[in-house]
Amino acid sequence: MLKKALMGATLLAATLNGGLALADTSAKRIALSNNYAGNSWRQAMLASWDKVTSQAVADGVVAEAPAFTTAENQVTEQAAQIQNMILQGYDAIVINAASPDALNGAVKQACDAGIVVVSFDGIVTEPCAYRIAVDFKAMGKVEVEYLATRLDGGNLLEIRGLAGVFVDDEISAGIHEGVEENPQFEIVGSVHGDWAQDVAQKAVAGILPSLPEIAAVVTQGGDGYGAAQAFAAAGRPTPLIVMGNRYDEMLWWKEQKDANGYATMSVSIAPGVGTLAFWVAQMILDGKQVPQDLTVPFLTITQDTLEESLANTQPGGVANVEYSLEDAMAVVTGE
Amino acid sequence: MLAQLSSPKFLRAALPAASFTVLLAAIFYVQPRAMSYFGMNLMLQYTVPIALATIAQMFIITVNDLDLSIGAFVGLTACIGATLLADTPLLGTLALAACVAAYAGLGALIHWRNLPSIVVTLGMSFVWLGIAVLILPTPGGTAPGWVKALMGLKVPYVPFPIIAAIVIGLVVHVALMRSSYGAVLRGVGGNPKAVGRAGWSLLKAKMTMYAAAGFFGVLSGLSLIGLTSAADAHIADRYTLYAIAGVILGGGEFTGGRVSPVGAVIGALTLALTGSFLTFLRISPDWQIGAQGGILIIVLALRALINRREA
């Protein structure tokens, strides 16, 4: 028994060492460890992963790339899942993590076993892992910068997300930074829309009577359509509302555009970011130099790309973009 | 000899070990890589805190109670371990001692007022979680170096988790099954009136068992952060059900003080390994909880069969 165990250990060590220096990734196996699948964004993320990786497998880029989702969004469950992946001998593990810190033990074990770990969206802080983070602050700032190109100035209404969540603080900080740099704008009101149309509509309807004329509404995604409905119900002129890539928002925008030439922009994070993580993992296995910390570009929809985005989005869904190897290379080299 | 081997008593004691062996053999068959020092270490690592939490639950079940707060409690001790214990060891030790004392106090309260333990511990689970969130509002902290060093111990030939499981099982077995006061403690679950008439304090017995549960809960939390290196208030939410299932899988009964420490440890290992086994089989995690429940039912059905022969 002991002899067998030792033999197994050497065998494993040999496979681990042998898999490092090759540049060809057709025999490599990449696994996705995902902590949660309970909303439309995550469902779209998994669908994108499946679509892009099955094509990659068919093309012989990698041997396989299965996705595993934990059932209960639990740290201990995901840590055990990662350890099982180490045992199964995957060459790279792509992680959307349940916790930024508490998976570090398992992630370190994976790194020590010679496995490439790439985390995205829910990133891990363990230094040996690669991180593809979202710059939510820049996303907020982009909104105000766009307004500066369209308007001479005026009053802004800010719709925030879910109170107390890190993402809400970051986007809002970005918006406020943008307003500081463009003092012709002033935020005259702020409500929490919880990233949901119905909540946003109620909140905006509640604050509207107390507000002066609003030139534009800055949002966080999922709340633009509700804001538009509230303005219409109050009988006030529709301001410039920044949208968040949701289907109903784009549909409303399209209707307005066709009716009266309404123009705005829409920005959010594409669920296809998981496929970016896949290609980054593949590039690292391929022996390419990749910085440890990358930032995801957000998906911006403009007046010109609206029809195309709308056509490609499922009703009730979110505009998505799947990455190709070339796209991923552009992100890595900072294009 | 053969008669002894097929006696219900022996079969009953052997059932947990047999199911564990079958599962392990199946894992080795599906994933030969697991059959190595490295593989066993990796696969069994997270069973150490689960085994400790299961032992904690077993103490409570011994006195005919049920603890629905052990998962949240382990989460709390993990948070204390990753913050107070790491920054100011003295304060951290005091806080953990206070946690154990609180558990003893719970035992006293349940005995004094004759409260249903399920209700009290269910309520307490929210208290533990609340305190944990206050101590560590966002996931993070760092485990003390010595805890990490202990859990990362590389023992020659035998993986550390196996040694830990054997030590935990044996220590508790000697204390609860072989000592004279251990017999009294189990008697509190079996026939409290008789134990009371014999002059033993039922209050003291319950407080002892609850304190022991609290102590093993603390050990579970510390061993957990030794593995994860950081804590999260929700880190051990699943342990409540794992612990109950582990005790039952290991041959324990909900009533009557009929428990088995060695069985409970094996039960915890079996449950944790089913997760690995199902992953190796590529069964979606959505099915895993159900599959774990299925395995539990099979083992319990086998036991019912043996019990019938016993009767």
Interface residues (C-beta under 8 A of the other chain):
Chain A: L2 K4 A5 L6 M7 G8 A9 L11 L12 A13 P66 F68 T69 T70 A71 E72 Q74 V75 T76 E77 A79 A80 Q81 Q83 N84 I86 L87 Q88 G89 S99 P100 D101 A102 L103 N104 G105 A106 K108 Q109 A113
Chain B: Q31 P32 R33 A34 M35 S36 Y37 F38 G39 M40 L42 M43 Q45 Y46 P49 P139 G140 G141 Y157 L224 L227 T228 S229 A230 A231 D232 H234 I235 A236 D237 R238 Y239 A272 G275 S276 T279 F280 R282 S284 P285 D286 Q288 I289
